[in-house]
Amino acid sequence: MSCPIENRNSEMLVAYAASQLDPEAAGALERHLADCAACLSIAADQTAVWKALDAWEAPPVSPDFNRRLYRRIDQGMPISWWQRLTRPFLLMPLRQALPLTATAGLLLMAGLLLQHPVSFTRAAAPLNRVVRAEQVESTLDDLDLLRQFGAAASTESGHPDAM
Amino acid sequence: MPCSSFRSMLFRFGFAILLAAAVVAPAKSQREPDKSAQQLVDNSIDRWNRMSPEERERELAKLPPARARLIRQRIQRYNQMNPDEQQALRGRYQTFSQLPPDRQQIVRDRLREFRQLPVARRPVVHAEIEQLRLLQEAQRQARLNGDEFRARYSPQEQQIIRDLYTYLPN
């Protein structure tokens, strides 16, 4: 068998320590370990790590751990109402907070759109700022006609002055 | 993954709301146009008034002096109109100016004919047009085709009434 360290296959040693190799591969590796001090050292260290992890037992978390923790934090330092409000979001992982924030932003935009609808039918702004006198005269003529027509409703003898 | 699908659903929900708002908002604004938006539409006199005095004089100088003087007087008279009256006139002109050019010309011709009617006939013809606007379509057609209508108005007045009712929105 070729040396796992020389072949940059140290995962094989890790798998051996975790007892994840099949018996045939494990037997071949054990024969190699008998001749290779470097591989034997790594395998021994890794086995020791696994054994230590197996032996360690995490103490159980009490059901009211969070509540007691927050109380102790509150007692330790005064926090503002804003910090109280945002604390659940600060503790939230970024991957969860981002979609929530984005959704809140979208809903806010929707609300603003409904409150202040954007007019997509604005009159086009005149490209040329200068108005020709003939154009003004023509508009005045039309305004005159419309004004005289409208004035007919209220004036019996209606003969409004021309503009 | 349940968490990932929840986030995806939440995001899609928010996006759907935004999309719905974007669709509904312009429709709402078109259904209920506010008066301030209508006031934004400028006519050529409004734009003329915004030009500098030098620009206005430069434009007027291209016309014969008597015509230029008359335009100055007419603009002055327009600018001195009662604000409510001017606002109403601007509204009527805006409606008129949004008509296609051929219809604008028809309305223009009929309004000129209207102006040539005897003074006593103008309020009568005007009232008839306003009356027609209040009727249902069937009643309107019956009235326009009735003997009373023909007897009451001359052929020219009938044409004025028909065209102004049809082409000049209220």
Boltz contact constraints between the chains, C-beta under 6 A:
constraints:
  - contact:
      token1: [A, 99]
      token2: [B, 7]
      max_distance: 6.0
  - contact:
      token1: [A, 99]
      token2: [B, 10]
      max_distance: 6.0
  - contact:
      token1: [A, 99]
      token2: [B, 11]
      max_distance: 6.0
  - contact:
      token1: [A, 103]
      token2: [B, 10]
      max_distance: 6.0
  - contact:
      token1: [A, 103]
      token2: [B, 11]
      max_distance: 6.0
  - contact:
      token1: [A, 103]
      token2: [B, 14]
      max_distance: 6.0
  - contact:
      token1: [A, 106]
      token2: [B, 14]
      max_distance: 6.0
  - contact:
      token1: [A, 106]
      token2: [B, 18]
      max_distance: 6.0
  - contact:
      token1: [A, 107]
      token2: [B, 14]
      max_distance: 6.0
  - contact:
      token1: [A, 107]
      token2: [B, 17]
      max_distance: 6.0
  - contact:
      token1: [A, 109]
      token2: [B, 18]
      max_distance: 6.0
  - contact:
      token1: [A, 110]
      token2: [B, 17]
      max_distance: 6.0
  - contact:
      token1: [A, 110]
      token2: [B, 18]
      max_distance: 6.0
  - contact:
      token1: [A, 110]
      token2: [B, 21]
      max_distance: 6.0
  - contact:
      token1: [A, 113]
      token2: [B, 21]
      max_distance: 6.0
  - contact:
      token1: [A, 113]
      token2: [B, 25]
      max_distance: 6.0
  - contact:
      token1: [A, 114]
      token2: [B, 21]
      max_distance: 6.0
  - contact:
      token1: [A, 114]
      token2: [B, 25]
      max_distance: 6.0
  - contact:
      token1: [A, 117]
      token2: [B, 25]
      max_distance: 6.0
  - contact:
      token1: [A, 117]
      token2: [B, 28]
      max_distance: 6.0
  - contact:
      token1: [A, 117]
      token2: [B, 29]
      max_distance: 6.0
  - contact:
      token1: [A, 119]
      token2: [B, 29]
      max_distance: 6.0
  - contact:
      token1: [A, 119]
      token2: [B, 37]
      max_distance: 6.0
  - contact:
      token1: [A, 120]
      token2: [B, 26]
      max_distance: 6.0
  - contact:
      token1: [A, 123]
      token2: [B, 41]
      max_distance: 6.0
  - contact:
      token1: [A, 130]
      token2: [B, 55]
      max_distance: 6.0
  - contact:
      token1: [A, 131]
      token2: [B, 44]
      max_distance: 6.0
  - contact:
      token1: [A, 131]
      token2: [B, 47]
      max_distance: 6.0
  - contact:
      token1: [A, 131]
      token2: [B, 48]
      max_distance: 6.0
  - contact:
      token1: [A, 133]
      token2: [B, 59]
      max_distance: 6.0
  - contact:
      token1: [A, 133]
      token2: [B, 60]
      max_distance: 6.0
  - contact:
      token1: [A, 133]
      token2: [B, 63]
      max_distance: 6.0
  - contact:
      token1: [A, 133]
      token2: [B, 71]
      max_distance: 6.0
  - contact:
      token1: [A, 135]
      token2: [B, 44]
      max_distance: 6.0
  - contact:
      token1: [A, 136]
      token2: [B, 44]
      max_distance: 6.0
  - contact:
      token1: [A, 136]
      token2: [B, 45]
      max_distance: 6.0
  - contact:
      token1: [A, 136]
      token2: [B, 48]
      max_distance: 6.0
  - contact:
      token1: [A, 137]
      token2: [B, 71]
      max_distance: 6.0
  - contact:
      token1: [A, 139]
      token2: [B, 43]
      max_distance: 6.0
  - contact:
      token1: [A, 139]
      token2: [B, 44]
      max_distance: 6.0
  - contact:
      token1: [A, 139]
      token2: [B, 45]
      max_distance: 6.0
  - contact:
      token1: [A, 140]
      token2: [B, 74]
      max_distance: 6.0
  - contact:
      token1: [A, 143]
      token2: [B, 93]
      max_distance: 6.0
  - contact:
      token1: [A, 145]
      token2: [B, 111]
      max_distance: 6.0
  - contact:
      token1: [A, 146]
      token2: [B, 92]
      max_distance: 6.0
  - contact:
      token1: [A, 146]
      token2: [B, 93]
      max_distance: 6.0
  - contact:
      token1: [A, 147]
      token2: [B, 89]
      max_distance: 6.0
  - contact:
      token1: [A, 148]
      token2: [B, 115]
      max_distance: 6.0
  - contact:
      token1: [A, 149]
      token2: [B, 111]
      max_distance: 6.0
  - contact:
      token1: [A, 149]
      token2: [B, 114]
      max_distance: 6.0
  - contact:
      token1: [A, 152]
      token2: [B, 122]
      max_distance: 6.0
  - contact:
      token1: [A, 152]
      token2: [B, 123]
      max_distance: 6.0
  - contact:
      token1: [A, 152]
      token2: [B, 126]
      max_distance: 6.0
  - contact:
      token1: [A, 153]
      token2: [B, 126]
      max_distance: 6.0
  - contact:
      token1: [A, 156]
      token2: [B, 123]
      max_distance: 6.0
  - contact:
      token1: [A, 157]
      token2: [B, 119]
      max_distance: 6.0
  - contact:
      token1: [A, 163]
      token2: [B, 74]
      max_distance: 6.0
  - contact:
      token1: [A, 163]
      token2: [B, 77]
      max_distance: 6.0
  - contact:
      token1: [A, 163]
      token2: [B, 78]
      max_distance: 6.0
